Amino acid sequence: MPQTPPTRFAYLGPEGTFAEAALSSAVAPGEGVRRPAASVAAALAAVRAGDADVALVPLENSVEGSVPATMDGLTDGDPLVITREVFLPVSFVLAARPGTRLGDVRAVVSHPHALAQTARTLAERLPGVPTLPASSTAAAARAVAEGGSDAAVCAPIAAERYGLVPLADDVADFPGAVTRFVLVSRPGALPEPTGDDKTSLVAVVADRTGALLDVLREFAVRGISLTRIESRPTRDRLWVYSFSLDCEGHVAEARVGEALAALHRVCEDVRFLGSYPRADGRTNRPVPAEAADARFTEAGEWLARLRAGEV
Ligand SMILES: O=C(O)C(=O)Cc1ccccc1
């Protein structure tokens, strides 16, 4: 029997990122081959090029909000879809080469989201010390190990991986932060509906009064709750915005499918970004009786009879 090749995962690397930890929490030990990518863009590009089957990238954080590289990377270029979401609690250490003292630190390097989530604590402990961006927390730890900077904000496991020691533990401004990661693939068969799914999309609204209200109404009238909505600049069109949103439900369900079809009519552009099982530990709101699939089916049959003259 021919064996199915192992799934090739590309995650935001290098080794020791929160993205790698999220991947380990999502797939069984030994499952698939896992390759670090140098950036979110590189992970997504590997999937688009067919060099990887799945990218695991950070989408948003409970403290700092969305990760622009991922939001924009999913919106631009060949279509990709989210097949799964994974939530990971994040905690940070300030790590340095052995022998470094807090007073020796002249710059702190990390992923912008990690710097943002530790800004207050770093300002207290290292007043006036500048911060430098890195492509990931583990890339920052590696840079410190190589002597490129004095201290990194990273996961405890990254500090260990690159031979660093913590100068300070738990440097997060808000303990209990959680990061939402997504697994992204080229379009193909959708995950089966589970009854507790989310659907993600990006809509470019027309430049007219009430255009956003029109988008929201299509969800509201079908009893669909949104779990996230934010605007992003389209970037190629000055002051024109797209709205990136997640809603409850699966595109295979009538109310969600009809809402998307309605958006396709009222928006300039709609990009479907996938329907996948909800994993934030919450359950979808009950579907109003009039928005259940059976009611859509029955209404469609009724309309067909009218059109056939069977009034
Ligand atoms: O850089 C990492 O380790 C990542 O996986 C991205 C990230 C950065 C900061 C908080 C959560 C995730």
The ligand as an SDF file (V2000), in Angstrom:
LIG
                    3D

 12 12  0  0  0  0  0  0  0  0999 V2000
    8.1930   35.0530   18.3430 O   0  0  0  0  0  0  0  0  0  0  0  0
    7.5590   34.0360   18.7350 C   0  0  0  0  0  0  0  0  0  0  0  0
    7.9870   33.2150   19.5460 O   0  0  0  0  0  0  0  0  0  0  0  0
    6.2090   33.8180   18.1990 C   0  0  0  0  0  0  0  0  0  0  0  0
    5.7550   32.7070   18.0920 O   0  0  0  0  0  0  0  0  0  0  0  0
    5.4000   35.0590   17.9310 C   0  0  0  0  0  0  0  0  0  0  0  0
    4.9470   35.6080   19.2330 C   0  0  0  0  0  0  0  0  0  0  0  0
    5.5930   36.6810   19.7990 C   0  0  0  0  0  0  0  0  0  0  0  0
    5.1480   37.1920   21.0220 C   0  0  0  0  0  0  0  0  0  0  0  0
    4.0790   36.6110   21.6580 C   0  0  0  0  0  0  0  0  0  0  0  0
    3.4520   35.5350   21.0890 C   0  0  0  0  0  0  0  0  0  0  0  0
    3.8790   35.0290   19.8770 C   0  0  0  0  0  0  0  0  0  0  0  0
  1  2  2  0
  2  3  1  0
  2  4  1  0
  4  5  2  0
  4  6  1  0
  6  7  1  0
  7  8  1  0
  7 12  2  0
  8  9  2  0
  9 10  1  0
 10 11  2  0
 11 12  1  0
M  END
$$$$
